[in-house]
Amino acid sequence: MHMNSRSIAWVNTPVIMEAMLRYQENRLPRPMKLWLEKLLDINTSQKTNLVTNIKHH
């Protein structure tokens, strides 16, 4: 099986949470948006609410 040399093995929680918030706000660059959709197996044909009840400090 061929492994993509650019694949990410892990992502820390603050990074993924920030990416999810920006995804919901439509503020992610296209490559990051596609990466997050693949990472979280997001169905783009439906409205996806990734994060709820987050209090911004």
PDB file with SEQRES, HELIX, SHEET and CRYST1 records, atoms N, CA, C and O in Angstrom:
SEQRES   1 A   57  MET HIS MET ASN SER ARG SER ILE ALA TRP VAL ASN THR          
SEQRES   2 A   57  PRO VAL ILE MET GLU ALA MET LEU ARG TYR GLN GLU ASN          
SEQRES   3 A   57  ARG LEU PRO ARG PRO MET LYS LEU TRP LEU GLU LYS LEU          
SEQRES   4 A   57  LEU ASP ILE ASN THR SER GLN LYS THR ASN LEU VAL THR          
SEQRES   5 A   57  ASN ILE LYS HIS HIS                                          
HELIX    1 AA1 THR A   13  GLN A   24  1                                  12    
HELIX    2 AA2 ARG A   30  LEU A   39  1                                  10    
CRYST1    1.000    1.000    1.000  90.00  90.00  90.00 P 1           1          
ATOM      1  N   MET A   1       0.847  -1.182   0.000  1.00  0.00           N  
ATOM      2  CA  MET A   1       0.000   0.000   0.000  1.00  0.00           C  
ATOM      3  C   MET A   1       0.890   1.243   0.000  1.00  0.00           C  
ATOM      4  O   MET A   1       1.797   1.353   0.825  1.00  0.00           O  
ATOM      5  N   HIS A   2       0.644   2.154  -0.895  1.00  0.00           N  
ATOM      6  CA  HIS A   2       1.447   3.370  -1.021  1.00  0.00           C  
ATOM      7  C   HIS A   2       0.971   4.422  -0.029  1.00  0.00           C  
ATOM      8  O   HIS A   2      -0.214   4.754   0.006  1.00  0.00           O  
ATOM      9  N   MET A   3       1.875   4.940   0.765  1.00  0.00           N  
ATOM     10  CA  MET A   3       1.527   5.988   1.736  1.00  0.00           C  
ATOM     11  C   MET A   3       1.915   7.347   1.173  1.00  0.00           C  
ATOM     12  O   MET A   3       3.022   7.524   0.663  1.00  0.00           O  
ATOM     13  N   ASN A   4       1.011   8.291   1.267  1.00  0.00           N  
ATOM     14  CA  ASN A   4       1.290   9.652   0.824  1.00  0.00           C  
ATOM     15  C   ASN A   4       2.282  10.268   1.798  1.00  0.00           C  
ATOM     16  O   ASN A   4       2.031  10.293   3.003  1.00  0.00           O  
ATOM     17  N   SER A   5       3.399  10.763   1.294  1.00  0.00           N  
ATOM     18  CA  SER A   5       4.435  11.313   2.173  1.00  0.00           C  
ATOM     19  C   SER A   5       3.980  12.589   2.875  1.00  0.00           C  
ATOM     20  O   SER A   5       4.607  13.022   3.842  1.00  0.00           O  
ATOM     21  N   ARG A   6       2.887  13.196   2.392  1.00  0.00           N  
ATOM     22  CA  ARG A   6       2.380  14.421   3.017  1.00  0.00           C  
ATOM     23  C   ARG A   6       1.249  14.139   3.994  1.00  0.00           C  
ATOM     24  O   ARG A   6       0.684  15.084   4.545  1.00  0.00           O  
ATOM     25  N   SER A   7       0.897  12.893   4.229  1.00  0.00           N  
ATOM     26  CA  SER A   7      -0.202  12.592   5.137  1.00  0.00           C  
ATOM     27  C   SER A   7       0.178  12.958   6.570  1.00  0.00           C  
ATOM     28  O   SER A   7       1.343  12.884   6.963  1.00  0.00           O  
ATOM     29  N   ILE A   8      -0.818  13.346   7.325  1.00  0.00           N  
ATOM     30  CA  ILE A   8      -0.593  13.756   8.707  1.00  0.00           C  
ATOM     31  C   ILE A   8      -1.009  12.611   9.624  1.00  0.00           C  
ATOM     32  O   ILE A   8      -2.118  12.090   9.510  1.00  0.00           O  
ATOM     33  N   ALA A   9      -0.133  12.229  10.516  1.00  0.00           N  
ATOM     34  CA  ALA A   9      -0.408  11.106  11.404  1.00  0.00           C  
ATOM     35  C   ALA A   9      -1.237  11.514  12.618  1.00  0.00           C  
ATOM     36  O   ALA A   9      -1.974  10.691  13.162  1.00  0.00           O  
ATOM     37  N   TRP A  10      -1.130  12.771  13.052  1.00  0.00           N  
ATOM     38  CA  TRP A  10      -1.866  13.218  14.229  1.00  0.00           C  
ATOM     39  C   TRP A  10      -2.084  14.724  14.134  1.00  0.00           C  
ATOM     40  O   TRP A  10      -1.367  15.431  13.425  1.00  0.00           O  
ATOM     41  N   VAL A  11      -3.091  15.194  14.867  1.00  0.00           N  
ATOM     42  CA  VAL A  11      -3.382  16.629  14.942  1.00  0.00           C  
ATOM     43  C   VAL A  11      -3.764  16.920  16.382  1.00  0.00           C  
ATOM     44  O   VAL A  11      -4.557  16.189  16.976  1.00  0.00           O  
ATOM     45  N   ASN A  12      -3.202  17.990  16.952  1.00  0.00           N  
ATOM     46  CA  ASN A  12      -3.555  18.261  18.340  1.00  0.00           C  
ATOM     47  C   ASN A  12      -4.920  18.940  18.432  1.00  0.00           C  
ATOM     48  O   ASN A  12      -5.389  19.542  17.466  1.00  0.00           O  
ATOM     49  N   THR A  13      -5.544  18.841  19.586  1.00  0.00           N  
ATOM     50  CA  THR A  13      -6.916  19.306  19.785  1.00  0.00           C  
ATOM     51  C   THR A  13      -7.114  20.792  19.489  1.00  0.00           C  
ATOM     52  O   THR A  13      -8.061  21.126  18.776  1.00  0.00           O  
ATOM     53  N   PRO A  14      -6.279  21.705  19.994  1.00  0.00           N  
ATOM     54  CA  PRO A  14      -6.517  23.125  19.674  1.00  0.00           C  
ATOM     55  C   PRO A  14      -6.507  23.405  18.170  1.00  0.00           C  
ATOM     56  O   PRO A  14      -7.280  24.232  17.687  1.00  0.00           O  
ATOM     57  N   VAL A  15      -5.633  22.719  17.431  1.00  0.00           N  
ATOM     58  CA  VAL A  15      -5.553  22.927  15.981  1.00  0.00           C  
ATOM     59  C   VAL A  15      -6.827  22.443  15.301  1.00  0.00           C  
ATOM     60  O   VAL A  15      -7.396  23.152  14.470  1.00  0.00           O  
ATOM     61  N   ILE A  16      -7.276  21.246  15.647  1.00  0.00           N  
ATOM     62  CA  ILE A  16      -8.468  20.702  14.995  1.00  0.00           C  
ATOM     63  C   ILE A  16      -9.715  21.495  15.390  1.00  0.00           C  
ATOM     64  O   ILE A  16     -10.601  21.692  14.559  1.00  0.00           O  
ATOM     65  N   MET A  17      -9.800  21.950  16.638  1.00  0.00           N  
ATOM     66  CA  MET A  17     -10.950  22.755  17.064  1.00  0.00           C  
ATOM     67  C   MET A  17     -10.999  24.077  16.308  1.00  0.00           C  
ATOM     68  O   MET A  17     -12.068  24.504  15.874  1.00  0.00           O  
ATOM     69  N   GLU A  18      -9.858  24.722  16.151  1.00  0.00           N  
ATOM     70  CA  GLU A  18      -9.808  25.987  15.406  1.00  0.00           C  
ATOM     71  C   GLU A  18     -10.191  25.760  13.945  1.00  0.00           C  
ATOM     72  O   GLU A  18     -10.926  26.558  13.363  1.00  0.00           O  
ATOM     73  N   ALA A  19      -9.700  24.684  13.356  1.00  0.00           N  
ATOM     74  CA  ALA A  19     -10.050  24.364  11.970  1.00  0.00           C  
ATOM     75  C   ALA A  19     -11.548  24.121  11.835  1.00  0.00           C  
ATOM     76  O   ALA A  19     -12.161  24.564  10.864  1.00  0.00           O  
ATOM     77  N   MET A  20     -12.144  23.419  12.802  1.00  0.00           N  
ATOM     78  CA  MET A  20     -13.579  23.149  12.762  1.00  0.00           C  
ATOM     79  C   MET A  20     -14.393  24.441  12.871  1.00  0.00           C  
ATOM     80  O   MET A  20     -15.385  24.616  12.164  1.00  0.00           O  
ATOM     81  N   LEU A  21     -13.970  25.340  13.757  1.00  0.00           N  
ATOM     82  CA  LEU A  21     -14.669  26.623  13.892  1.00  0.00           C  
ATOM     83  C   LEU A  21     -14.579  27.425  12.590  1.00  0.00           C  
ATOM     84  O   LEU A  21     -15.576  27.968  12.114  1.00  0.00           O  
ATOM     85  N   ARG A  22     -13.385  27.490  12.031  1.00  0.00           N  
ATOM     86  CA  ARG A  22     -13.204  28.242  10.779  1.00  0.00           C  
ATOM     87  C   ARG A  22     -13.964  27.590   9.625  1.00  0.00           C  
ATOM     88  O   ARG A  22     -14.470  28.284   8.743  1.00  0.00           O  
ATOM     89  N   TYR A  23     -14.045  26.267   9.628  1.00  0.00           N  
ATOM     90  CA  TYR A  23     -14.815  25.557   8.598  1.00  0.00           C  
ATOM     91  C   TYR A  23     -16.270  25.991   8.656  1.00  0.00           C  
ATOM     92  O   TYR A  23     -16.872  26.310   7.631  1.00  0.00           O  
ATOM     93  N   GLN A  24     -16.831  26.001   9.855  1.00  0.00           N  
ATOM     94  CA  GLN A  24     -18.229  26.398  10.024  1.00  0.00           C  
ATOM     95  C   GLN A  24     -18.468  27.837   9.601  1.00  0.00           C  
ATOM     96  O   GLN A  24     -19.537  28.176   9.093  1.00  0.00           O  
ATOM     97  N   GLU A  25     -17.473  28.673   9.813  1.00  0.00           N  
ATOM     98  CA  GLU A  25     -17.596  30.090   9.459  1.00  0.00           C  
ATOM     99  C   GLU A  25     -17.163  30.347   8.017  1.00  0.00           C  
ATOM    100  O   GLU A  25     -17.121  31.493   7.570  1.00  0.00           O  
ATOM    101  N   ASN A  26     -16.843  29.275   7.296  1.00  0.00           N  
ATOM    102  CA  ASN A  26     -16.403  29.360   5.906  1.00  0.00           C  
ATOM    103  C   ASN A  26     -15.158  30.245   5.754  1.00  0.00           C  
ATOM    104  O   ASN A  26     -15.060  31.045   4.824  1.00  0.00           O  
ATOM    105  N   ARG A  27     -14.213  30.085   6.685  1.00  0.00           N  
ATOM    106  CA  ARG A  27     -12.987  30.885   6.687  1.00  0.00           C  
ATOM    107  C   ARG A  27     -11.729  30.044   6.489  1.00  0.00           C  
ATOM    108  O   ARG A  27     -10.627  30.496   6.798  1.00  0.00           O  
ATOM    109  N   LEU A  28     -11.886  28.830   5.978  1.00  0.00           N  
ATOM    110  CA  LEU A  28     -10.712  27.975   5.742  1.00  0.00           C  
ATOM    111  C   LEU A  28     -10.295  28.060   4.284  1.00  0.00           C  
ATOM    112  O   LEU A  28     -11.151  28.099   3.400  1.00  0.00           O  
ATOM    113  N   PRO A  29      -8.993  28.090   4.017  1.00  0.00           N  
ATOM    114  CA  PRO A  29      -8.537  27.979   2.628  1.00  0.00           C  
ATOM    115  C   PRO A  29      -9.000  26.634   2.053  1.00  0.00           C  
ATOM    116  O   PRO A  29      -9.161  25.661   2.790  1.00  0.00           O  
ATOM    117  N   ARG A  30      -9.210  26.588   0.753  1.00  0.00           N  
ATOM    118  CA  ARG A  30      -9.750  25.383   0.122  1.00  0.00           C  
ATOM    119  C   ARG A  30      -8.965  24.111   0.457  1.00  0.00           C  
ATOM    120  O   ARG A  30      -9.587  23.097   0.772  1.00  0.00           O  
ATOM    121  N   PRO A  31      -7.617  24.116   0.403  1.00  0.00           N  
ATOM    122  CA  PRO A  31      -6.892  22.876   0.740  1.00  0.00           C  
ATOM    123  C   PRO A  31      -7.170  22.407   2.171  1.00  0.00           C  
ATOM    124  O   PRO A  31      -7.306  21.209   2.417  1.00  0.00           O  
ATOM    125  N   MET A  32      -7.253  23.349   3.113  1.00  0.00           N  
ATOM    126  CA  MET A  32      -7.555  22.977   4.510  1.00  0.00           C  
ATOM    127  C   MET A  32      -8.990  22.462   4.630  1.00  0.00           C  
ATOM    128  O   MET A  32      -9.259  21.526   5.382  1.00  0.00           O  
ATOM    129  N   LYS A  33      -9.907  23.080   3.885  1.00  0.00           N  
ATOM    130  CA  LYS A  33     -11.308  22.644   3.906  1.00  0.00           C  
ATOM    131  C   LYS A  33     -11.415  21.205   3.419  1.00  0.00           C  
ATOM    132  O   LYS A  33     -12.087  20.382   4.040  1.00  0.00           O  
ATOM    133  N   LEU A  34     -10.751  20.905   2.307  1.00  0.00           N  
ATOM    134  CA  LEU A  34     -10.779  19.548   1.760  1.00  0.00           C  
ATOM    135  C   LEU A  34     -10.120  18.551   2.707  1.00  0.00           C  
ATOM    136  O   LEU A  34     -10.600  17.429   2.870  1.00  0.00           O  
ATOM    137  N   TRP A  35      -9.014  18.965   3.334  1.00  0.00           N  
ATOM    138  CA  TRP A  35      -8.326  18.100   4.293  1.00  0.00           C  
ATOM    139  C   TRP A  35      -9.231  17.778   5.476  1.00  0.00           C  
ATOM    140  O   TRP A  35      -9.313  16.626   5.902  1.00  0.00           O  
ATOM    141  N   LEU A  36      -9.918  18.804   6.015  1.00  0.00           N  
ATOM    142  CA  LEU A  36     -10.788  18.597   7.168  1.00  0.00           C  
ATOM    143  C   LEU A  36     -11.983  17.716   6.804  1.00  0.00           C  
ATOM    144  O   LEU A  36     -12.386  16.857   7.588  1.00  0.00           O  
ATOM    145  N   GLU A  37     -12.547  17.928   5.619  1.00  0.00           N  
ATOM    146  CA  GLU A  37     -13.659  17.090   5.168  1.00  0.00           C  
ATOM    147  C   GLU A  37     -13.229  15.632   5.071  1.00  0.00           C  
ATOM    148  O   GLU A  37     -13.981  14.732   5.446  1.00  0.00           O  
ATOM    149  N   LYS A  38     -12.015  15.398   4.568  1.00  0.00           N  
ATOM    150  CA  LYS A  38     -11.510  14.022   4.466  1.00  0.00           C  
ATOM    151  C   LYS A  38     -11.208  13.452   5.853  1.00  0.00           C  
ATOM    152  O   LYS A  38     -11.562  12.312   6.154  1.00  0.00           O  
ATOM    153  N   LEU A  39     -10.556  14.248   6.687  1.00  0.00           N  
ATOM    154  CA  LEU A  39     -10.184  13.810   8.029  1.00  0.00           C  
ATOM    155  C   LEU A  39     -11.402  13.406   8.856  1.00  0.00           C  
ATOM    156  O   LEU A  39     -11.386  12.382   9.538  1.00  0.00           O  
ATOM    157  N   LEU A  40     -12.458  14.219   8.792  1.00  0.00           N  
ATOM    158  CA  LEU A  40     -13.648  13.988   9.616  1.00  0.00           C  
ATOM    159  C   LEU A  40     -14.761  13.276   8.864  1.00  0.00           C  
ATOM    160  O   LEU A  40     -15.853  13.092   9.399  1.00  0.00           O  
ATOM    161  N   ASP A  41     -14.488  12.872   7.613  1.00  0.00           N  
ATOM    162  CA  ASP A  41     -15.477  12.180   6.785  1.00  0.00           C  
ATOM    163  C   ASP A  41     -16.779  12.977   6.731  1.00  0.00           C  
ATOM    164  O   ASP A  41     -17.856  12.456   7.019  1.00  0.00           O  
ATOM    165  N   ILE A  42     -16.655  14.253   6.357  1.00  0.00           N  
ATOM    166  CA  ILE A  42     -17.803  15.160   6.305  1.00  0.00           C  
ATOM    167  C   ILE A  42     -18.552  14.959   4.995  1.00  0.00           C  
ATOM    168  O   ILE A  42     -17.953  14.941   3.919  1.00  0.00           O  
ATOM    169  N   ASN A  43     -19.857  14.809   5.098  1.00  0.00           N  
ATOM    170  CA  ASN A  43     -20.726  14.703   3.930  1.00  0.00           C  
ATOM    171  C   ASN A  43     -21.066  16.118   3.486  1.00  0.00           C  
ATOM    172  O   ASN A  43     -21.849  16.805   4.143  1.00  0.00           O  
ATOM    173  N   THR A  44     -20.482  16.557   2.376  1.00  0.00           N  
ATOM    174  CA  THR A  44     -20.651  17.941   1.931  1.00  0.00           C  
ATOM    175  C   THR A  44     -22.016  18.207   1.309  1.00  0.00           C  
ATOM    176  O   THR A  44     -22.344  19.361   1.033  1.00  0.00           O  
ATOM    177  N   SER A  45     -22.821  17.171   1.082  1.00  0.00           N  
ATOM    178  CA  SER A  45     -24.152  17.388   0.516  1.00  0.00           C  
ATOM    179  C   SER A  45     -25.153  17.809   1.590  1.00  0.00           C  
ATOM    180  O   SER A  45     -26.287  18.172   1.277  1.00  0.00           O  
ATOM    181  N   GLN A  46     -24.740  17.763   2.841  1.00  0.00           N  
ATOM    182  CA  GLN A  46     -25.610  18.171   3.944  1.00  0.00           C  
ATOM    183  C   GLN A  46     -24.947  19.303   4.714  1.00  0.00           C  
ATOM    184  O   GLN A  46     -23.722  19.419   4.738  1.00  0.00           O  
ATOM    185  N   LYS A  47     -25.772  20.139   5.346  1.00  0.00           N  
ATOM    186  CA  LYS A  47     -25.247  21.194   6.209  1.00  0.00           C  
ATOM    187  C   LYS A  47     -24.642  20.516   7.429  1.00  0.00           C  
ATOM    188  O   LYS A  47     -25.331  19.787   8.143  1.00  0.00           O  
ATOM    189  N   THR A  48     -23.374  20.751   7.668  1.00  0.00           N  
ATOM    190  CA  THR A  48     -22.667  20.099   8.770  1.00  0.00           C  
ATOM    191  C   THR A  48     -22.413  21.095   9.885  1.00  0.00           C  
ATOM    192  O   THR A  48     -21.808  22.144   9.662  1.00  0.00           O  
ATOM    193  N   ASN A  49     -22.871  20.772  11.077  1.00  0.00           N  
ATOM    194  CA  ASN A  49     -22.618  21.592  12.250  1.00  0.00           C  
ATOM    195  C   ASN A  49     -21.594  20.851  13.093  1.00  0.00           C  
ATOM    196  O   ASN A  49     -21.939  19.948  13.855  1.00  0.00           O  
ATOM    197  N   LEU A  50     -20.329  21.241  12.953  1.00  0.00           N  
ATOM    198  CA  LEU A  50     -19.251  20.516  13.624  1.00  0.00           C  
ATOM    199  C   LEU A  50     -19.121  20.868  15.093  1.00  0.00           C  
ATOM    200  O   LEU A  50     -18.823  20.007  15.920  1.00  0.00           O  
ATOM    201  N   VAL A  51     -19.344  22.127  15.418  1.00  0.00           N  
ATOM    202  CA  VAL A  51     -19.106  22.595  16.778  1.00  0.00           C  
ATOM    203  C   VAL A  51     -20.356  23.340  17.249  1.00  0.00           C  
ATOM    204  O   VAL A  51     -20.871  24.219  16.558  1.00  0.00           O  
ATOM    205  N   THR A  52     -20.829  22.970  18.438  1.00  0.00           N  
ATOM    206  CA  THR A  52     -21.982  23.665  19.011  1.00  0.00           C  
ATOM    207  C   THR A  52     -21.660  24.070  20.443  1.00  0.00           C  
ATOM    208  O   THR A  52     -20.830  23.454  21.112  1.00  0.00           O  
ATOM    209  N   ASN A  53     -22.329  25.107  20.891  1.00  0.00           N  
ATOM    210  CA  ASN A  53     -22.205  25.587  22.278  1.00  0.00           C  
ATOM    211  C   ASN A  53     -20.770  25.905  22.661  1.00  0.00           C  
ATOM    212  O   ASN A  53     -20.333  25.570  23.762  1.00  0.00           O  
ATOM    213  N   ILE A  54     -20.035  26.546  21.765  1.00  0.00           N  
ATOM    214  CA  ILE A  54     -18.667  26.967  22.068  1.00  0.00           C  
ATOM    215  C   ILE A  54     -18.712  28.415  22.535  1.00  0.00           C  
ATOM    216  O   ILE A  54     -19.295  29.281  21.884  1.00  0.00           O  
ATOM    217  N   LYS A  55     -18.084  28.651  23.675  1.00  0.00           N  
ATOM    218  CA  LYS A  55     -18.005  30.014  24.193  1.00  0.00           C  
ATOM    219  C   LYS A  55     -16.638  30.567  23.851  1.00  0.00           C  
ATOM    220  O   LYS A  55     -15.615  30.034  24.282  1.00  0.00           O  
ATOM    221  N   HIS A  56     -16.623  31.643  23.071  1.00  0.00           N  
ATOM    222  CA  HIS A  56     -15.351  32.290  22.730  1.00  0.00           C  
ATOM    223  C   HIS A  56     -14.932  33.191  23.856  1.00  0.00           C  
ATOM    224  O   HIS A  56     -15.748  33.943  24.389  1.00  0.00           O  
ATOM    225  N   HIS A  57     -13.671  33.129  24.229  1.00  0.00           N  
ATOM    226  CA  HIS A  57     -13.152  33.959  25.322  1.00  0.00           C  
ATOM    227  C   HIS A  57     -12.521  35.204  24.780  1.00  0.00           C  
ATOM    228  O   HIS A  57     -12.027  36.030  25.547  1.00  0.00           O  
TER     229      HIS A  57                                                      
END                                                                             
